Amino acid sequence: MDRRNFLKIFGSGVATAATGNLLNPAKTNASEDNQATEFYGILVDTTRCIGCRRCEKACAEANGLPVPDIDELTNKSVLEKMRRTSDTQYTIINRYDTEKGPIYVPKRCMHCNQPGCAAACLVKAMRKRPSGHVTWDANCIGCRLCMVSCPFDIPKFEYTKAMPRIQKCNLCYDRYKKGGIPACVEVCPTQVLVFGTRRQILEEGKRRIAADPDKYVNHIYGEYEVGGTSHLYLSSVPFEQIGFRKDLGTVPYPEYSTGFLFAVPFIFVLWPIAMLGINRATKKDDESGHGENHENKEHEKGKH
Amino acid sequence: MAGEKLDTVAIVEEKDDSPKIKNLSDFWTFLKKELKPRGNIATPFNLISLPIMILGYIFIVYRLAAGLGKPITNLNQDFPWGLWIGFDVVTGVAFAGGAYVLCFVVYILRAEKYHAIIRATVLNGFLAYLFYAGAIVLDIGRWWNIYNPMIGNSFGVNAVMFLVAWHFFLYMLAELVEFSPTIAEWLGMKRLRKILGSLTLGAVVFGICLSTLHQSGLAALMIMAKNKIHPLWYTEFIPILYFVSSIFAGLSMVIFEGSISHKVFGDQIDEAHHKHYDDILVGLARICSVAMFGYFFLKIILLVHEHAVPYLNSPMGYWFLLEIIGFVLVPCFMFAHGAQQRNTSTIKFAAVITMIGIIINRLNYTFIAYNWYVPLSQKYWPAPMELIITASIILTEIWAFRWIVNRMPVLKEPPAWARKLH
């Protein structure tokens, strides 16, 4: 057993014993629902996107957001500059001019398998549903740690509102509960988007790459990035050319915080023992029964 | 906290002028008397601070009604955390670290030398948590939900923020217990004073555990911002860096606050204590110096360990070097030198430089080295209203501190009956 394993087992053991499995640091908020279920997700084939932005419109309509008007939709100048999702736009399309011509890339929440935002949330307002949807609830206190913790900068806060919300794509969770598919997938005229279980869309992505290796780079973005995401991307050019970060690593983000969480039971067990020990050891003999020390002794008797 | 101030002070029989509080109406009469201002009201400090405080309160109401965005704060989607988290909460908590360090030194190690300043330090720590950490209410977007992590059914128990929230709350209680004997002495409640005094060691031990965890926990909040914080600052060991730096941040605050208190409230402090105070400063400077050298050493090891050395020759690299040399290594040597020469001016100057360094360090993590690749024109910069609200919170804390010090036996000797308990 190496040191890391020992620490893990010791930390988990103490915490579990103390709290009845409520506070097991190895189990972050993001990982608990994610064991035996299959997540739904979307495969995004960027080679098929024509930049019509109908998904933006459908998304806005489905989620009660300001709907971009048709003139604006046909107005390609919107695509001249790089945009990002915002508190009024869950999904946007950007155009990247590459050696293979313009490539249109729809961007939205990646719905990580183990989302940093959900692990960060102290009231479980941000949650990874067993179905794979990462959703936000109104019990949020608005601390905005989810924004700090998201590797893709997706959660957006309504700074201008008196009663602000965190806004982001929720993979059309309400429509899913009624048996529907996400609005963007439904409206897409060129089948850029494929909705299915993560296993299905991963297989479909691999099939497309295998069937046409000259067309696609041999990489599905989101298969391993940050421990895997439920949004998967195919591309004809290396992903850094179409605005994807390649420095995020493959470790699920919540795991970065487990080191600290393991320290919690350690501190609460070892610190009091050490401190009370030092307190006894530094006691001078001639002080016995004197003032505060006397009181301390009484207190400790009561404690043990 | 036990009340015996100094064994060296001869206990002379004095008239027991403690209030006699037997029922609630006595208590109200006493409180009403104590709430009245004492001395000259129109001091320069009051005349400057009062308008700022009132302006701040108006802005606070406006912020709660209108939301967080412009014109109140400059926070945006790239910089969700700004001055209120970075300075009020994170830096404020680091500065409040003096309380747990001194409690360890006085109650666990029994270094009696520092007993004379423990009450002021614990009071300062408690008020810092109450006001600065309390300022989090302003920063929280959905502040009406603030009780959710405390009462509710969807606890994110394994979220770092959940632990930090609870530790803040419990630590405030622990510090209140540590300070409570002073309140009992003020009220003249002898029996209560004895009971509360007996709780001190328990509260101290509990408080040190909580402090260890939430001082480092504030850093653990940033740990998932791995790809946003500049590699010179990001390491998986930032919780340890925050903890170590809270030791000298807190003690520098103790030196700074103590130097001002000794001038302003000098008439409350007896001659023996005044003489003794230089010894305390020298001792604190030694602790700071050692802790800062350890911190500097840790920073260098992590610089190599994280393969961040190549980044040093860049604008962010110069900023980093300024922080760890100008605001850590230099004051570290100043503390050492000042302690050796028993030069309290050097020590006080070093404390101020250290505090500026801590502010820079904490703000680096919240918005300067955070999203460092965002062009300078789009960087977050505190808005005027953010600054005024922050100033008004600090001034309110100073008013509260002054009110308590002028009434309760914080710096002055406890009443004779309390000293006789020992």
Boltz contact constraints between the chains, C-beta under 6 A:
constraints:
  - contact:
      token1: [A, 22]
      token2: [B, 157]
      max_distance: 6.0
  - contact:
      token1: [A, 23]
      token2: [B, 157]
      max_distance: 6.0
  - contact:
      token1: [A, 28]
      token2: [B, 158]
      max_distance: 6.0
  - contact:
      token1: [A, 29]
      token2: [B, 156]
      max_distance: 6.0
  - contact:
      token1: [A, 29]
      token2: [B, 158]
      max_distance: 6.0
  - contact:
      token1: [A, 29]
      token2: [B, 159]
      max_distance: 6.0
  - contact:
      token1: [A, 116]
      token2: [B, 224]
      max_distance: 6.0
  - contact:
      token1: [A, 120]
      token2: [B, 159]
      max_distance: 6.0
  - contact:
      token1: [A, 121]
      token2: [B, 156]
      max_distance: 6.0
  - contact:
      token1: [A, 121]
      token2: [B, 159]
      max_distance: 6.0
  - contact:
      token1: [A, 122]
      token2: [B, 149]
      max_distance: 6.0
  - contact:
      token1: [A, 122]
      token2: [B, 156]
      max_distance: 6.0
  - contact:
      token1: [A, 122]
      token2: [B, 159]
      max_distance: 6.0
  - contact:
      token1: [A, 122]
      token2: [B, 161]
      max_distance: 6.0
  - contact:
      token1: [A, 122]
      token2: [B, 162]
      max_distance: 6.0
  - contact:
      token1: [A, 122]
      token2: [B, 165]
      max_distance: 6.0
  - contact:
      token1: [A, 123]
      token2: [B, 148]
      max_distance: 6.0
  - contact:
      token1: [A, 123]
      token2: [B, 149]
      max_distance: 6.0
  - contact:
      token1: [A, 123]
      token2: [B, 154]
      max_distance: 6.0
  - contact:
      token1: [A, 123]
      token2: [B, 156]
      max_distance: 6.0
  - contact:
      token1: [A, 124]
      token2: [B, 154]
      max_distance: 6.0
  - contact:
      token1: [A, 124]
      token2: [B, 156]
      max_distance: 6.0
  - contact:
      token1: [A, 139]
      token2: [B, 148]
      max_distance: 6.0
  - contact:
      token1: [A, 140]
      token2: [B, 142]
      max_distance: 6.0
  - contact:
      token1: [A, 141]
      token2: [B, 140]
      max_distance: 6.0
  - contact:
      token1: [A, 141]
      token2: [B, 142]
      max_distance: 6.0
  - contact:
      token1: [A, 141]
      token2: [B, 145]
      max_distance: 6.0
  - contact:
      token1: [A, 141]
      token2: [B, 146]
      max_distance: 6.0
  - contact:
      token1: [A, 141]
      token2: [B, 148]
      max_distance: 6.0
  - contact:
      token1: [A, 142]
      token2: [B, 140]
      max_distance: 6.0
  - contact:
      token1: [A, 142]
      token2: [B, 141]
      max_distance: 6.0
  - contact:
      token1: [A, 142]
      token2: [B, 142]
      max_distance: 6.0
  - contact:
      token1: [A, 143]
      token2: [B, 140]
      max_distance: 6.0
  - contact:
      token1: [A, 144]
      token2: [B, 80]
      max_distance: 6.0
  - contact:
      token1: [A, 145]
      token2: [B, 161]
      max_distance: 6.0
  - contact:
      token1: [A, 147]
      token2: [B, 80]
      max_distance: 6.0
  - contact:
      token1: [A, 148]
      token2: [B, 80]
      max_distance: 6.0
  - contact:
      token1: [A, 148]
      token2: [B, 225]
      max_distance: 6.0
  - contact:
      token1: [A, 149]
      token2: [B, 224]
      max_distance: 6.0
  - contact:
      token1: [A, 151]
      token2: [B, 227]
      max_distance: 6.0
  - contact:
      token1: [A, 156]
      token2: [B, 77]
      max_distance: 6.0
  - contact:
      token1: [A, 159]
      token2: [B, 68]
      max_distance: 6.0
  - contact:
      token1: [A, 159]
      token2: [B, 69]
      max_distance: 6.0
  - contact:
      token1: [A, 160]
      token2: [B, 67]
      max_distance: 6.0
  - contact:
      token1: [A, 160]
      token2: [B, 69]
      max_distance: 6.0
  - contact:
      token1: [A, 161]
      token2: [B, 67]
      max_distance: 6.0
  - contact:
      token1: [A, 162]
      token2: [B, 66]
      max_distance: 6.0
  - contact:
      token1: [A, 162]
      token2: [B, 67]
      max_distance: 6.0
  - contact:
      token1: [A, 164]
      token2: [B, 67]
      max_distance: 6.0
  - contact:
      token1: [A, 164]
      token2: [B, 141]
      max_distance: 6.0
  - contact:
      token1: [A, 248]
      token2: [B, 227]
      max_distance: 6.0
  - contact:
      token1: [A, 253]
      token2: [B, 224]
      max_distance: 6.0
  - contact:
      token1: [A, 256]
      token2: [B, 223]
      max_distance: 6.0
  - contact:
      token1: [A, 256]
      token2: [B, 224]
      max_distance: 6.0
  - contact:
      token1: [A, 257]
      token2: [B, 160]
      max_distance: 6.0
  - contact:
      token1: [A, 257]
      token2: [B, 220]
      max_distance: 6.0
  - contact:
      token1: [A, 257]
      token2: [B, 223]
      max_distance: 6.0
  - contact:
      token1: [A, 260]
      token2: [B, 220]
      max_distance: 6.0
  - contact:
      token1: [A, 260]
      token2: [B, 239]
      max_distance: 6.0
  - contact:
      token1: [A, 267]
      token2: [B, 209]
      max_distance: 6.0
  - contact:
      token1: [A, 267]
      token2: [B, 212]
      max_distance: 6.0
  - contact:
      token1: [A, 267]
      token2: [B, 213]
      max_distance: 6.0
  - contact:
      token1: [A, 268]
      token2: [B, 209]
      max_distance: 6.0
  - contact:
      token1: [A, 271]
      token2: [B, 209]
      max_distance: 6.0
  - contact:
      token1: [A, 272]
      token2: [B, 205]
      max_distance: 6.0
  - contact:
      token1: [A, 275]
      token2: [B, 108]
      max_distance: 6.0
  - contact:
      token1: [A, 275]
      token2: [B, 205]
      max_distance: 6.0
  - contact:
      token1: [A, 278]
      token2: [B, 108]
      max_distance: 6.0
  - contact:
      token1: [A, 279]
      token2: [B, 108]
      max_distance: 6.0
  - contact:
      token1: [A, 282]
      token2: [B, 109]
      max_distance: 6.0
  - contact:
      token1: [A, 282]
      token2: [B, 110]
      max_distance: 6.0
  - contact:
      token1: [A, 291]
      token2: [B, 4]
      max_distance: 6.0
  - contact:
      token1: [A, 291]
      token2: [B, 422]
      max_distance: 6.0
  - contact:
      token1: [A, 292]
      token2: [B, 2]
      max_distance: 6.0
  - contact:
      token1: [A, 295]
      token2: [B, 197]
      max_distance: 6.0
  - contact:
      token1: [A, 295]
      token2: [B, 198]
      max_distance: 6.0
  - contact:
      token1: [A, 296]
      token2: [B, 201]
      max_distance: 6.0
  - contact:
      token1: [A, 299]
      token2: [B, 198]
      max_distance: 6.0
  - contact:
      token1: [A, 299]
      token2: [B, 201]
      max_distance: 6.0
  - contact:
      token1: [A, 299]
      token2: [B, 202]
      max_distance: 6.0
